[in-house]
Amino acid sequence: MPRSAASSSVASPASPASSLRVAALPFALPLDGVTDQLAQAARAGIGLAVFPEMSLLGTKRVDRLRRAELETLAEPMDGRSLGIVTDAVEATGVAAGVGLLERGPDGAIYNSYVVCMPGGTKHRHRKVYATENPHLQGGARLDVFDTPWGVTMSILIGADNYLPENARVAALKGATLLVAPHRGYAGGSDVSPQRDWFVRALPTHAGDNGMFAVLSDMHGEPNDRGGSGVALIADPSGAVIATGAGMQDPFATAAIDPELARRSLARQWLSARRPELYSSLIALDARDAAGAQRWMTSPPSREVQARGSVAVSFAVVGRRRVSG
C-alpha cells in the first residue's frame, strides 16, 4: 500500500455499522508482503482492497503460454496463494479482491477473481470472456453477493465489462458495487487506445445502472516490467470520484454508500423498463450461439481488415433517339 494511503483521515477499518471504504490498487500483490499491504490498508480505514485481474501472477503474460505452462501457474481455490491472502485478511480485517489462474475440479483452467472476506468466506467470479489464451475456459455465470456493509457486489473481469448488458444484469440482480479488475496489456505494445476507451466506458456503465464501479487496472510491458496502472472509482451518477495519480500515488479510495445507488435516478428508471419491447433479442438462436462461440475463439481485432474482394462492374448506358 502506498505511504499516502496510511495518512488517510479515516482512523479505523470499516465495520458493518459504517460505510465501506474501498481502495483500488493497480499493481500486483506480492505474496511475501500481503499482510503488510493489508495492514497499511487497515490503518487507512480501508475495508476492501481491490487488486487487478491476475494480480497474483505479477506481470507475467499468459497469452503465449502453452497448456502445460498454464497448469504450472494455476491453483485450486484451496491452494497456497489464496491461503496466504485469506490468512492476511483474517489478520488485518481487510477484505481483498485478487486475480489468479484457477484450476477447477475438472482440470479446466479459468481466469478467476476472488474476493476474500474476513471470516473465511470467498466469492469467486470466473471470467466469461476469457480470450487471453485458447487453453482458458470461460465462465458461465454473472452473480452478485451480499456483504456485511450492506453493499451488494458483482465482479466482472476485464473484457466482461466491455459488453454493457453484463453490468446491466448485475444491476438488475441488485448490485450496488461493481468490482472491475482489469489487465490492460494483452500482447501488444500499443494498448493505450483500448485502455483509454475502457477508462471512459466504465463510469458510463456505473451511471447507466445506478451503482458504484471500482476499476483496478494493471498492465505489463513487453519486457515484463510493470507499468503505471489505472485506478478509479465512479459513483452511481457516473461521476469519477477518485483516481490514481500515476506511479507516485497510483491508488484510488472512496466511501461506498449503497443508499446512493438505491436512490439514484438510473436505478429508478430501471424499474420502468419494458422488457417486452426487446424480449425477442434476448434469446439466442442456434446461429447466434455459433457466432458467440466463434468470438470466444477469435475475438475482435482493434483493426478492421479486408476479408476478401468482390468484383463489381458498372456500365453506363445512354439512349439517344434518332429522328427519321
N, C-alpha and C positions, 0 to 999 in steps of 0.2 A: 504494500500500500504506500503510495507516495507520502512524503512527510507532511504536505499541506493538509491531507485528509485528517491527520491526527489533531490539527488545530481547529477543527470544526467547533462551532459554538454549542453543539449538542453534546451533553456530557455523559449520557448513558445510552446503552443499546436500546433499540426499540423493544417494546413489550406488547402483549396482546391488548393492553389498555391504551396504547398510544398509536399514532400513525406509524406507518412503515417508512423508514428511510433507506433508500436504495442507492448503491454505488455501482456504476458501470466502469469496469477496469479493463481496458482494451489491450491486454497483454497476457502472455502465457502464465500459468500458475505453477511455479516451481514447487515440487512436492516436498523438497527439503526445507522450504520456508513457508509452507502453507499456514502453519499455526501462527507464525509471526505476522503474516499478512492479515489474517482474520482477527488477530488480537488488536492490531492497529485499527482495523475497521470497527471493532467493538468500542475502542476508546473514542472513536469519532461519531458514535451513535448510529452506526450502520446496522440495519437488521438483515439486509440481503446484499451480498456481493455477487455481481453478475460478471462472469468472465466470458471470453469469446467462444465461438464454435471450435471444437477440437483443441481447447486450451491446454489439456493435459498432454498433448503431443508436442508442445513447444511450437517452433516454426517449421517443423518437418512437413514436407509436401507429401501428399498421398496420391496425386493424380497419375503418377507414372509407376506406382508400386505394383508389383506382381501379387498374386493371391497369397503366396507363402509369406511375403514381406508384410502384408496387411495382418496376417494371422499372428505374427510375432508382436505386433503393436496392439492387437485387440485384447480386451479383458472382459470377463463376465461382470455382472452387476455386483457380485461379492468379491471382486478382485482387489489387488493390493492398492491401486491408485485411489479408487473410491473409498477404500477402507481408511486410508490416510486422511482424505478430505473429511470423511464422517467423524473421525476422531477429533480433527481440528474444529469442526463445527460444534461438537459436544463440549470441547474445552473452552470455546470462546462465546458460544451462544449466538453466533452469526451464521445465518443460512448462506449457502454458497451454491451458485449455479456454475457447473463446469461441463466442458465438452470432451468427449472421448470416442474412440472406436470401440464399440461394444460387440462382444461375441455372444450371440444368442444361444439358447439351449440346443437349438437345431444345427449349430455350426455357422449360421449366417452371420455376416458382419454388417453392423449398422453404424452410421454416423449419428450418435446419440448425444443428448444433453440431459443432465440430471441436476435437479435442484435438491440438495441435501439439507434437510431441516433439523433443527435441534430436537432431540428425542429419537432420532434414528430413521424417521420417515424419508423416503426418497420418491421424487416424482420425475418420471422419465418421459422424454419425447424422442422418437426415432424419426430422423429427417425423412420427409415424404419424397422430396425431390433430391435424392442422393446421386447427383450426376458427376461427382468428383472422380469417381473410379468405377469402371464397369463391374468390379467384383463386390461393390457395396449393394446391399439390399435396401430398398426403400421401405419406409414405414407405411402404415395404413390407417392411422388414427389421428384425429385432431381433438385432443382432450383439454379439459380445464380442471383445476383443482383448487380447493379452498385452503386458506392459511389461517393461523391464529390471529393475524392482524385484521381480519375481516376483508382481506383482499383476495379476490378470485383470480388466479393466474392462468395464463396459457403460454406455451412455448412454441415458437416457430423458428426453425434453424435455417439460416442462410436463405437459399432460394425458395424455401417455403413461404417467405414473406413477399416474394415477387408477384404472386397472384393475390389480388385484393380480396377475393372471396374467402381465402383462408383466414384472414383477420376478421372478416365478417362472421364466419362460422364461430370463431372464438367469442365474439361479442354476443352473438345470439345464444350461446351457451352460458352467458353470464360473466365472461371475463372482464375484469376492471383493470388488469395489468397484463400487457403483452411483453414477454421477455424475448428479445430478438438477438441471439448471439449470431455472429457473422464472421466469415474469414474471407477478407477481400481478395487475397492473392489466389488465383485459380489456375495458374500455369502460364501466365504471360506477364511480361514486364509492364505493359501499359494497362493498368487496372483502373486508373482514375475516372474514366467516363462511367464505367459501371458503378463504382463506389459512390461517385457523386450523385448519380441517379437514385441509388438506394437511400442515401442520406436524406434526399429530398422527399422520397416516396413514403418512408416510414412515418414521419409526423402526419402526413396526409391520411394514412391508414388510421392513426390514432384519432384524428379529428373526424373522419367519416364514421367511426364506430363508437365514439364516446368512451375511450379508455386511455390510460397511460401506456406509453411504449418506451422500453429501455433498449437501446442499441449498444452493444459492446462488440466492436469490430477490430480484429487484429489481422494484419497481413504480413506475410513474409516476403523477403526479397529473393531473387533467383539464387543468391549465394547463401540462403538460409539465415540471413541476419534479420532480426525483427525490425520492422519499420514502425513509425508512429501510427498508432491506431486511431479509431474514431469512437468517441463515446458521446452519446446524447440521450436526453430524456425529454419526451414530449408529453404534454398534458392532454386531457380529453377534448380540448378545443383545437388541437393540432399545433399549439404553440410550443416551440422548443424552450424549455425552462432551465436546462442545464446542458453544458457541453464541455468536452475536454479542450485543453489548450496546447496540444502538441506534446512533444517529448518532455518538456519541463513540468507540465501539470496535466497529464493525459486523462485523468478520471473525471467523471461527472456524478454529482449526487443531488438528490431531491427527495422531498417527502411525498409519499403516495397516499392520498386521501380517497378511498373508494367512493365516498359520498359525492365527490365532484364528478366522478364518472357516472354514477347512477342518475344524477340530476342534470347531466349535460344535455344540450339541445339535440345532439346526434342520437343519444340514447332514447330520447323521447320520440324522435322520428322513426327509430327502428320499430317501435310499437305500432306505427302507422303503415308498415309495409303491406303490400298486396301481392303475396306470392302467386296468386292465381294468374297474374299478368305475365309471369315468366316461368311458370311451372314446367312448360314443355321444354325449356332449355336445361332443366336440372338433371333429368335422367339421361345417361349416356346410352346411345345405341351401340351396336357392335362396331360400326365404323369409327365412331368417336373413341371407343375404348382402344381400338387398334392404333389410332393416331396418338393417343396418350402414351401407349407403350413405346412407339417409335420415338417420341420426345424423350422418354427416360433413357433410351439407349443412345440417342444422338440429339442433345439439347440444342436450342437455337444458338447460332453464332452471332457475335456482335456485328459481323459484316454480312451484307447481303451479297450473295454470289449468284451468277447466272447458272441455271440448271440445264442449259441446252439452248438450242436455237431453232426457230421455226421459220421456214422460208415463206415470205409473203411477197406476192407480186401485185402490182396495180396496173390498170390500164385506163387511160383516159380516151373516151370515145366521143368524137364530135360528129354532129349530124348537120350537114349543110344541104339545104333544099335547093335543087337545081330547077330553075324555071324553064319551061319549054319555049 
